[in-house]
Structure formats: C-alpha cells, structure tokens
Amino acid sequence: MGDIVPGMVSMTSAPTIVRGVVVIGHQVLDGQKRDAPSGVIKGFDAVTGELRWAWDMTQPDLPAPPPGDAIYTRGTPNMWTTATGDEQLGLVYLPMGNSAVDYWSGSRTEAENRFSTSLTAIDVTTGDPVWSFQTVHKDVWDYDLGSQATLIDFPAQGGTVPALVLPSKQGDLYVLDRRTGQPLTGVEERPVPQGGVEPEERSPTQPFSTYHTLRKPELTEASMWGMSPIDQMICRIQFRQAHYEGIYTAPTSDTHWIQYPGYNGGSDWGGVTVDPSRGILIANYNDMPNHNRLVPRAEADAQGWVARGEERGGSLGEGGAEGAGDPQAGTPYAIDVNAGWRLPVTNLLCKEPPYGGIRAIDLATGETLWDRPFGQALNNGPFGIPSMLPISIGTPNNGGSVVTAGGLIFIAAATDGLIRAIDIETGETVWQDSLPAGGQATPMTYEVGGRQYVVIMTGGHHFMETPIGDEVIAYALPQRG
C-alpha cells in the first residue's frame, strides 16, 4: 500500500466471511491527499490466515501479495462500511467509497470511475468482480455507499427472486437481482445540473430509483429556520448567496454551494431492515443539507491546510466533521464543508426540522406505510447546551435497527441517547430506555434458554457529537415464576 501516515488507515467495520474466506476492507481518511493509501480489498483463508486474493481495481492481475517493490494502486476507492455475504452464491457485496479526495474527479482513472460509489459483487473464490451497480456517476459529493446491502427474496416473475436492497446517501433505494446486479425495480437516468469547476467531468445524468426514495422535496428559502428572527435572516441570506440547483448541484469555488441531502444521508451507517414475514422494510434516515465551498489551492495554503502527517499538523476538520477544512492535496482545490449547515455562534442548523426520520415501506410495492420524525431534542440545543426537551423533532441519526418476529423494531441511532422499541405496524414507540453513551450502532437479538435478549454497543460517535463509551448493554423481558 506504500507509505502510510499514522491515522490515515483504520479498520472501521467487521469482516465478512463467505465460504471460508474472510473479506476485509478499510477506511482511508477522507480529504487529505490524492496520493493516499490504496483501497484494495483482501480475502484471507479463515482457517490458515493465508492471503487468498487481493482486488486492486486498476491492477486486477497483480499477484497477492505484490512481488518485490510493487504496491497496490494508491488513492483508489475503499470500502469502509460493512460488506454483505451470500453463502449460497459465493459472492460478497462491497459498498464502495470514492477515490481519495471526494470533491475533485479530474484525476481519476477509468477503473476508479467505474467502481467508485458502486455496489460491487466479488467472487470469494477468485477475488474477481462479477458485477457492479453504480449509484452515482463521477461522484464529487461524498455520496459513497455507507449502508450495507440487505439480502431479500423479492416478489417477481410469479415467485421470488434472490435480491438485495441497496440504500444510498442521496435517499434512493435500489432493488437488485443479486445474481446479476440488474435492477428489479425502476431506475431512470435523469438529467442533472452541470457546470461547476469541472464542467467537462460532470455526468449529464444520474440514476434515480422509481421504487422508493427517502429524499424530501428540494430546499427553498422558506425552509430556512433559526432560534430567532436574526438566525433565520442569516440563513436566508446564505441561501440566496449560495449556488443551488437541486440534488447534484455541481461544486463551485467562487461561491458556496448547497448539497442536499448532505453526505450523512439519506441512509448511511446501519442501512435498512426487512421483516420478511410481513413484507415490510424499515429505513431510518437523515434529512440535512451541507453548505460547501471548494477553496483554491493558494487560499488553502495560506490557511495552513495540509495533509495528515505533514508539517503544521494537517486537518481533522472542525468539530470532527469530515470535510471541514480538508486540504485535498494534489488537486487544485481544498474543500470546506459545513456539515448540516450550521449557524455560527449558536451552532444550530439552518434547515427547519425534522432532521431525521424513520419510515416503514411495503417491500413489494415501495409504498410508504408510515413515516415519523425520529429522535427527541433532549441532547440538542443552542451553543451546544442540551435542551432536555422531550420533543420529537427528528434528530440526526446513525445506526441500524433489528426487527423481531413479534413485530418490534429495536433501534437507538439518534442523538437523544435512547433505545426504542417501535411497533412495526403503527410506528408507535412502545418502550424506551436511556443509554449511558451514544447508540450509533445496530442492535442484535438472540435467545438463550428460551429467553430473548436485545444487545447494543454504546460507543458514541464523534460526528454525531454523542457521548463516548465502551459498554455493551443487554435487555430482556422479566423471567416468570
């Protein structure tokens, strides 16, 4: 992988095991430099630990490990999230990220343009790609796939088809035949805004799902919000001054541009859950914009924005948010992202709530069954001071859910520090409890001795600004007798 600066590469997801092969990806720190470590995917023998194969998308014939001084191609898209294994077909489905530096595409190779922001199926025996489905062409919005695919049997052709549901940050849900990658529901290539700093690089169309989208209508000036009329006025001024043509507005440097949805979704970490007996899909989602600007190299250099490990210490972003002053070294522009589009001083969000929701969807038809704001205002407030208000405003959320046979959705994910049980038929919360730290994780459920347990890891999340912890919390119904 070449030189690796400490902190540039990390393991952010559990491995996936299919037919005795342990498949792993890794995270490469966003926004630092084009010459970043490779996003190579590796498969190891589960018994011996031997490296069976390595998929380098630009050097598919490179032996594993590379001979001599050869290295895996640097700066290629990585897989930082969770892959999905298909034991029956012998495939592993990789939700791929972007090439190193998210907001500049001019230096990407043909292979990078093909596989970035795509779900790629790999044969675990050989390490070769079998098919790939791309959700964003030439992505410069950090719309990489943060959600794992969910395997389902989809009603089609007079029976069922082995399929998967693929959520995306832009909110679209795609249903694919997992044998071939072909869509089983409608996908339309629609014209999108052009221009920006790389007009020759922008794709004229993007793939939109006609099955279902979590995305809300486009922002307007009336969407601006604040704690006071002054806050709202500032947000309205910023809206009028920014460049915005709807989803896929091309990045600009002479003025800010609005990205909506922002890079936290739609759907992100945790994905969706399917109740196969009821035919219901559950999706929690975010509904926040970003307020971005590409910063010319000379201006970024004057600000001291340099890559991790270089003199002056590099950039980790303001408040832990990816993209807030990231140098993108090796390109003409750095990137400055105001994630969630926050106001100065009060730190409140410019867009009116809700900022997150949870929705039940008919799996067969894609129709919405119910949709509710998700998360209370308990830990959110101006100046970073918790309001302690138990009002369901719909908060940012990261983490998935689990559904029981009895029809309960167990989910934490929101910034309010609560874990909930929600009735899958009605959307009503029937139980909740406070966690000692942020529940930005997916619960699991299991049975021991005839007693069912629900367990969640409460680790917190830097981007969601929830308390950090290291406890595993288990719940169960009281024992009888």
C-alpha positions as CSV (number, residue, x, y, z in Angstrom):
1,M,0.0,0.0,0.0
2,G,3.0,2.3,0.1
3,D,3.7,4.8,2.8
4,I,1.0,5.1,5.4
5,V,1.0,8.0,7.8
6,P,-0.4,7.0,11.2
7,G,-4.1,7.7,11.4
8,M,-4.6,7.6,7.7
9,V,-5.9,3.9,7.6
10,S,-8.2,2.2,10.0
11,M,-10.5,-0.8,10.3
12,T,-14.0,0.6,10.7
13,S,-16.1,-2.5,10.1
14,A,-16.2,-6.1,11.0
15,P,-15.0,-8.6,8.3
16,T,-17.4,-10.7,6.2
17,I,-16.9,-14.4,6.0
18,V,-18.2,-16.3,3.0
19,R,-17.3,-20.0,2.1
20,G,-14.3,-19.9,4.4
21,V,-12.9,-16.6,3.1
22,V,-12.6,-13.6,5.4
23,V,-13.1,-10.4,3.3
24,I,-11.9,-7.1,4.7
25,G,-11.8,-3.5,3.6
26,H,-10.6,-0.4,5.5
27,Q,-11.1,3.3,5.8
28,V,-8.7,5.8,4.3
29,L,-9.1,9.2,6.0
30,D,-11.2,11.5,3.8
31,G,-10.0,14.7,2.2
32,Q,-6.2,14.5,2.8
33,K,-4.4,13.9,-0.5
34,R,-4.8,12.2,-3.8
35,D,-1.7,10.1,-3.2
36,A,-3.3,8.2,-0.3
37,P,-3.1,4.5,0.6
38,S,-4.9,2.1,-1.6
39,G,-8.4,1.0,-1.2
40,V,-7.5,-2.6,-2.0
41,I,-10.0,-5.3,-0.8
42,K,-8.4,-8.5,0.6
43,G,-9.6,-12.1,1.1
44,F,-8.0,-14.4,3.7
45,D,-8.3,-18.1,4.4
46,A,-10.4,-18.3,7.6
47,V,-8.5,-21.4,8.8
48,T,-4.9,-20.7,7.9
49,G,-4.9,-16.9,7.7
50,E,-3.3,-17.1,4.3
51,L,-3.9,-14.2,1.9
52,R,-6.1,-15.8,-0.9
53,W,-6.6,-12.8,-3.1
54,A,-6.5,-9.0,-3.2
55,W,-8.7,-7.0,-5.5
56,D,-6.9,-3.9,-6.8
57,M,-9.4,-2.4,-9.4
58,T,-6.7,-0.8,-11.5
59,Q,-4.3,-3.7,-11.4
60,P,-6.6,-6.8,-11.5
61,D,-3.8,-9.2,-12.5
62,L,-1.4,-8.1,-9.7
63,P,-0.4,-11.1,-7.6
64,A,-1.4,-11.2,-3.9
65,P,0.8,-10.1,-2.2
66,P,2.5,-7.9,-4.8
67,P,6.0,-9.1,-5.9
68,G,9.2,-7.2,-5.0
69,D,8.7,-3.4,-4.6
70,A,5.3,-3.4,-6.3
71,I,2.4,-1.9,-4.3
72,Y,-1.3,-1.7,-4.7
73,T,-2.6,1.3,-6.6
74,R,-2.7,4.4,-4.4
75,G,-5.8,6.6,-3.9
76,T,-8.3,4.0,-5.2
77,P,-11.9,3.8,-3.7
78,N,-12.0,1.9,-0.4
79,M,-14.7,0.1,1.4
80,W,-15.0,1.5,5.0
81,T,-18.5,0.2,5.7
82,T,-19.9,-3.4,6.1
83,A,-19.9,-5.9,3.2
84,T,-22.7,-8.4,2.8
85,G,-22.0,-12.1,2.3
86,D,-24.0,-14.5,0.1
87,E,-23.1,-18.1,1.1
88,Q,-25.4,-19.6,-1.5
89,L,-24.0,-17.7,-4.5
90,G,-20.4,-17.5,-3.1
91,L,-20.5,-13.7,-3.5
92,V,-19.6,-10.8,-1.3
93,Y,-21.3,-7.4,-2.0
94,L,-18.9,-4.5,-1.4
95,P,-20.4,-1.0,-0.9
96,M,-17.6,1.1,-2.4
97,G,-16.5,4.6,-1.5
98,N,-14.8,7.3,-3.6
99,S,-11.2,7.7,-4.7
100,A,-9.0,9.6,-2.3
101,V,-10.3,13.2,-2.2
102,D,-14.0,13.3,-2.7
103,Y,-14.7,16.6,-4.3
104,W,-12.4,16.5,-7.3
105,S,-12.7,13.9,-10.1
106,G,-10.4,15.1,-12.9
107,S,-7.5,12.8,-11.9
108,R,-9.5,9.5,-11.5
109,T,-8.8,6.6,-13.7
110,E,-11.3,4.7,-15.9
111,A,-11.4,1.9,-13.3
112,E,-12.0,4.3,-10.5
113,N,-14.8,6.0,-12.4
114,R,-16.4,2.6,-13.0
115,F,-16.3,1.2,-9.4
116,S,-16.5,4.3,-7.1
117,T,-19.8,4.7,-5.3
118,S,-21.0,1.4,-6.5
119,L,-22.1,-2.0,-5.1
120,T,-19.6,-4.5,-6.5
121,A,-20.1,-8.3,-6.2
122,I,-16.9,-10.2,-5.8
123,D,-16.5,-14.0,-6.3
124,V,-14.9,-15.1,-3.0
125,T,-13.1,-18.0,-4.6
126,T,-11.2,-15.9,-7.1
127,G,-11.4,-12.3,-5.9
128,D,-12.7,-11.2,-9.3
129,P,-15.6,-8.8,-9.7
130,V,-18.8,-10.5,-11.1
131,W,-21.0,-7.4,-11.5
132,S,-21.1,-3.8,-10.3
133,F,-24.0,-1.3,-9.9
134,Q,-23.2,2.4,-9.6
135,T,-25.5,4.7,-7.7
136,V,-23.6,8.0,-8.6
137,H,-21.6,8.6,-11.7
138,K,-18.3,10.6,-11.2
139,D,-19.2,11.3,-7.6
140,V,-18.0,14.7,-6.2
141,W,-20.5,14.9,-3.3
142,D,-19.1,12.2,-1.0
143,Y,-22.2,10.1,-1.7
144,D,-20.2,6.9,-1.3
145,L,-22.2,3.9,-0.1
146,G,-22.2,3.9,3.7
147,S,-25.0,1.4,4.0
148,Q,-24.6,-2.4,3.6
149,A,-26.9,-4.2,1.2
150,T,-29.8,-6.3,2.7
151,L,-30.4,-9.7,1.2
152,I,-34.1,-10.5,0.5
153,D,-36.3,-12.7,-1.6
154,F,-38.2,-10.2,-3.8
155,P,-41.6,-11.0,-5.2
156,A,-41.2,-11.1,-9.0
157,Q,-41.8,-13.3,-12.1
158,G,-44.6,-15.2,-10.4
159,G,-42.5,-16.2,-7.5
160,T,-39.5,-14.7,-5.7
161,V,-36.1,-13.7,-7.0
162,P,-32.8,-13.7,-4.9
163,A,-32.3,-10.0,-4.5
164,L,-30.9,-7.2,-2.3
165,V,-32.0,-3.8,-1.2
166,L,-29.3,-1.1,-1.6
167,P,-29.9,2.2,0.3
168,S,-27.9,5.3,-0.7
169,K,-26.9,8.6,0.9
170,Q,-29.0,10.5,-1.6
171,G,-32.0,8.6,-0.3
172,D,-32.8,6.3,-3.2
173,L,-33.5,2.6,-2.5
174,Y,-32.5,0.2,-5.3
175,V,-33.7,-3.4,-5.6
176,L,-31.2,-5.6,-7.5
177,D,-31.1,-9.2,-8.6
178,R,-28.1,-10.3,-6.5
179,R,-27.1,-12.9,-9.1
180,T,-26.6,-10.3,-11.9
181,G,-26.8,-6.8,-10.4
182,Q,-29.7,-6.0,-12.7
183,P,-32.4,-3.7,-11.2
184,L,-35.7,-5.5,-10.4
185,T,-37.5,-2.1,-9.9
186,G,-37.3,1.0,-12.0
187,V,-34.1,3.0,-12.3
188,E,-34.1,6.1,-14.6
189,E,-31.1,8.1,-15.8
190,R,-32.3,11.7,-15.4
191,P,-30.6,14.9,-16.4
192,V,-28.8,16.7,-13.5
193,P,-27.2,20.1,-13.1
194,Q,-24.0,20.8,-15.0
195,G,-21.2,23.3,-14.7
196,G,-19.0,23.9,-11.6
197,V,-15.2,23.9,-11.6
198,E,-15.0,20.7,-13.7
199,P,-17.9,21.0,-16.3
200,E,-16.2,18.5,-18.6
201,E,-16.2,15.9,-15.9
202,R,-19.8,16.1,-14.8
203,S,-22.1,13.2,-15.9
204,P,-25.1,14.5,-17.8
205,T,-27.4,12.1,-16.0
206,Q,-27.6,10.2,-12.7
207,P,-29.5,7.0,-11.8
208,F,-32.8,7.7,-9.9
209,S,-34.8,4.9,-8.3
210,T,-38.5,4.9,-9.1
211,Y,-39.1,2.2,-6.5
212,H,-38.7,4.5,-3.4
213,T,-36.7,7.5,-2.2
214,L,-36.2,8.8,1.3
215,R,-35.3,12.2,-0.2
216,K,-37.6,15.1,0.5
217,P,-38.5,17.9,-1.9
218,E,-35.9,20.5,-2.8
219,L,-35.0,23.2,-0.4
220,T,-36.4,26.7,-0.7
221,E,-35.8,29.9,1.2
222,A,-38.9,29.1,3.3
223,S,-37.0,26.0,4.5
224,M,-34.6,28.2,6.5
225,W,-35.0,28.2,10.2
226,G,-33.5,29.6,13.4
227,M,-33.8,30.2,17.1
228,S,-34.6,33.8,16.5
229,P,-35.5,36.0,13.5
230,I,-31.9,37.0,13.2
231,D,-30.8,33.4,12.9
232,Q,-33.4,32.8,10.2
233,M,-32.3,36.0,8.4
234,I,-28.7,34.9,8.3
235,C,-29.7,31.5,6.9
236,R,-31.9,33.1,4.3
237,I,-29.1,35.4,3.2
238,Q,-26.7,32.4,2.9
239,F,-29.4,30.5,0.9
240,R,-29.7,33.4,-1.5
241,Q,-26.0,33.8,-1.9
242,A,-25.3,30.1,-2.4
243,H,-25.4,28.2,-5.7
244,Y,-28.2,25.6,-5.6
245,E,-30.0,23.8,-8.5
246,G,-31.3,20.9,-6.5
247,I,-29.7,17.5,-6.0
248,Y,-26.3,17.0,-7.7
249,T,-25.6,20.8,-7.8
250,A,-22.1,20.9,-9.2
251,P,-19.3,22.0,-6.7
252,T,-18.2,25.7,-7.1
253,S,-15.3,27.8,-5.7
254,D,-16.4,31.4,-6.4
255,T,-19.4,30.9,-4.0
256,H,-20.8,28.3,-1.6
257,W,-23.0,25.6,-3.0
258,I,-25.7,23.7,-1.2
259,Q,-25.6,19.9,-1.2
260,Y,-29.0,18.4,-0.3
261,P,-29.1,15.7,1.0
262,G,-25.7,16.1,2.7
263,Y,-23.1,13.4,2.9
264,N,-24.7,11.9,6.0
265,G,-27.8,10.7,4.1
266,G,-30.4,9.7,3.3
267,S,-29.3,6.4,4.5
268,D,-25.8,5.9,6.0
269,W,-24.3,3.7,8.6
270,G,-26.7,0.9,9.6
271,G,-28.7,0.6,6.4
272,V,-32.2,-0.8,6.3
273,T,-34.0,-3.7,7.9
274,V,-36.6,-6.1,6.3
275,D,-39.3,-8.1,8.1
276,P,-39.7,-11.0,5.6
277,S,-42.9,-12.4,7.2
278,R,-44.8,-9.1,7.0
279,G,-43.1,-7.8,3.8
280,I,-42.1,-4.5,5.5
281,L,-38.9,-2.6,5.0
282,I,-37.7,-0.2,7.8
283,A,-35.5,2.7,7.0
284,N,-34.2,5.4,9.4
285,Y,-32.8,8.3,7.5
286,N,-31.3,11.8,7.8
287,D,-32.6,15.0,6.2
288,M,-29.9,17.7,6.3
289,P,-28.1,19.8,3.8
290,N,-24.4,20.7,3.7
291,H,-23.1,24.2,2.9
292,N,-19.9,23.7,0.9
293,R,-17.2,25.6,-0.9
294,L,-14.2,24.5,-2.9
295,V,-11.2,26.5,-1.7
296,P,-8.5,27.4,-4.3
297,R,-5.1,25.9,-3.6
298,A,-3.3,29.2,-2.8
299,E,-6.1,30.2,-0.4
300,A,-5.9,26.8,1.3
301,D,-2.1,27.0,1.6
302,A,-2.4,30.4,3.2
303,Q,-4.8,28.9,5.7
304,G,-2.3,26.2,6.6
305,W,-4.5,23.3,5.4
306,V,-2.1,20.4,4.8
307,A,-2.5,16.7,4.7
308,R,-2.3,14.5,7.8
309,G,1.3,13.9,8.9
310,E,2.8,16.9,7.2
311,E,4.3,20.0,8.8
312,R,1.7,22.1,10.6
313,G,-0.2,19.0,11.7
314,G,-2.8,18.6,9.0
315,S,-6.5,19.0,9.2
316,L,-9.1,16.9,11.0
317,G,-12.0,19.2,10.4
318,E,-13.8,21.5,12.7
319,G,-15.7,19.6,15.4
320,G,-14.7,16.3,13.9
321,A,-16.8,16.8,10.8
322,E,-15.3,15.3,7.7
323,G,-14.5,17.9,5.0
324,A,-14.3,21.0,7.3
325,G,-11.0,22.4,6.0
326,D,-9.6,19.3,4.3
327,P,-6.7,20.0,2.0
328,Q,-7.3,17.6,-0.9
329,A,-3.5,17.9,-1.6
330,G,-2.6,17.0,-5.2
331,T,-5.7,18.7,-6.6
332,P,-6.4,22.4,-7.4
333,Y,-8.9,22.8,-4.6
334,A,-9.3,22.1,-0.9
335,I,-12.8,21.6,0.5
336,D,-14.6,23.4,3.3
337,V,-17.9,21.6,4.3
338,N,-20.3,23.0,6.8
339,A,-21.9,19.6,7.6
340,G,-25.6,20.0,8.4
341,W,-25.3,23.7,7.5
342,R,-24.8,25.2,11.0
343,L,-25.1,28.8,12.1
344,P,-22.0,30.5,13.6
345,V,-22.1,31.0,17.4
346,T,-25.3,29.2,18.2
347,N,-24.3,26.1,16.2
348,L,-28.0,25.4,15.3
349,L,-29.0,24.1,11.9
350,C,-30.2,26.4,9.2
351,K,-32.8,24.0,7.8
352,E,-36.1,23.6,9.7
353,P,-36.7,20.3,11.5
354,P,-37.2,17.3,11.2
355,Y,-33.5,16.3,10.6
356,G,-34.2,12.6,10.7
357,G,-37.0,10.2,10.4
358,I,-38.0,6.5,10.4
359,R,-40.2,5.0,7.7
360,A,-42.0,1.7,7.0
361,I,-42.2,0.7,3.4
362,D,-44.2,-2.0,1.6
363,L,-41.4,-4.2,0.3
364,A,-43.4,-5.4,-2.7
365,T,-44.6,-2.0,-3.9
366,G,-42.3,0.5,-2.4
367,E,-45.2,2.5,-0.9
368,T,-44.9,4.3,2.4
369,L,-46.9,2.7,5.2
370,W,-45.9,5.2,7.9
371,D,-43.3,7.9,8.4
372,R,-42.4,9.6,11.7
373,P,-39.8,12.1,12.9
374,F,-37.1,10.1,14.7
375,G,-35.3,11.4,17.8
376,Q,-36.1,13.9,20.6
377,A,-34.5,17.3,21.3
378,L,-33.1,16.1,24.6
379,N,-29.4,16.5,23.8
380,N,-29.6,19.2,21.2
381,G,-29.8,23.0,21.7
382,P,-28.1,26.3,21.0
383,F,-24.4,26.8,21.9
384,G,-24.1,23.0,22.3
385,I,-26.2,23.1,25.5
386,P,-28.7,20.2,25.8
387,S,-32.3,21.5,25.8
388,M,-33.5,18.4,27.7
389,L,-36.8,18.8,25.9
390,P,-38.6,15.5,25.2
391,I,-40.0,16.8,21.9
392,S,-39.8,14.6,18.8
393,I,-38.2,17.0,16.4
394,G,-36.4,14.3,14.4
395,T,-32.6,14.4,15.1
396,P,-29.6,13.3,13.0
397,N,-29.1,9.6,13.4
398,N,-26.5,6.9,12.5
399,G,-27.0,3.2,13.2
400,G,-29.4,0.5,12.1
401,S,-32.4,-1.4,13.5
402,V,-33.4,-5.0,14.2
403,V,-36.9,-6.4,13.9
404,T,-38.3,-9.3,16.0
405,A,-40.8,-11.9,15.0
406,G,-43.2,-10.3,17.4
407,G,-43.2,-7.1,15.3
408,L,-41.0,-4.8,17.3
409,I,-38.3,-2.6,15.8
410,F,-35.3,-2.1,18.2
411,I,-33.2,0.9,17.3
412,A,-31.1,3.6,19.0
413,A,-29.1,5.6,16.4
414,A,-30.5,9.1,17.2
415,T,-28.6,11.8,19.2
416,D,-31.1,11.7,22.1
417,G,-29.3,8.7,23.8
418,L,-32.4,6.5,23.8
419,I,-33.0,3.0,22.6
420,R,-36.6,2.3,21.5
421,A,-39.0,-0.5,20.7
422,I,-41.3,0.6,17.9
423,D,-44.4,-1.2,16.7
424,I,-43.7,-2.1,13.1
425,E,-47.4,-1.9,12.1
426,T,-48.1,1.6,13.6
427,G,-44.8,3.3,14.2
428,E,-45.7,3.9,17.8
429,T,-42.9,3.7,20.4
430,V,-44.0,1.1,23.0
431,W,-40.8,1.2,25.2
432,Q,-37.6,3.2,25.5
433,D,-34.6,3.4,27.8
434,S,-31.7,5.9,28.2
435,L,-28.2,4.6,27.2
436,P,-25.0,5.6,29.0
437,A,-23.4,6.7,25.7
438,G,-24.4,7.2,22.1
439,G,-26.1,4.2,20.5
440,Q,-24.7,4.8,17.0
441,A,-24.7,1.0,16.3
442,T,-27.1,-1.7,15.2
443,P,-28.7,-3.8,18.0
444,M,-28.7,-7.6,17.8
445,T,-31.1,-10.1,19.3
446,Y,-30.7,-13.7,20.3
447,E,-32.2,-16.4,22.5
448,V,-30.7,-18.3,25.4
449,G,-32.6,-20.8,27.5
450,G,-35.9,-19.8,26.0
451,R,-35.3,-16.1,26.9
452,Q,-34.9,-13.4,24.2
453,Y,-32.2,-10.8,24.6
454,V,-31.5,-7.5,22.8
455,V,-28.0,-6.2,22.9
456,I,-26.4,-2.9,21.8
457,M,-22.9,-1.4,21.9
458,T,-22.9,2.1,23.2
459,G,-19.7,3.6,21.8
460,G,-20.8,7.1,20.8
461,H,-19.9,8.9,17.6
462,H,-17.6,11.9,17.1
463,F,-19.5,13.2,14.1
464,M,-22.9,12.9,15.8
465,E,-21.4,14.5,18.9
466,T,-22.9,11.9,21.3
467,P,-21.1,10.8,24.5
468,I,-18.3,8.3,24.0
469,G,-18.5,5.0,25.9
470,D,-17.4,1.4,25.8
471,E,-20.3,-0.6,27.3
472,V,-22.4,-3.4,25.8
473,I,-26.0,-3.1,27.2
474,A,-28.3,-6.1,27.3
475,Y,-32.1,-6.1,27.7
476,A,-34.6,-9.0,28.3
477,L,-38.1,-9.4,29.5
478,P,-38.5,-10.3,33.2
479,Q,-38.4,-14.0,33.9
480,R,-41.6,-15.6,35.0
481,G,-42.0,-17.8,38.0
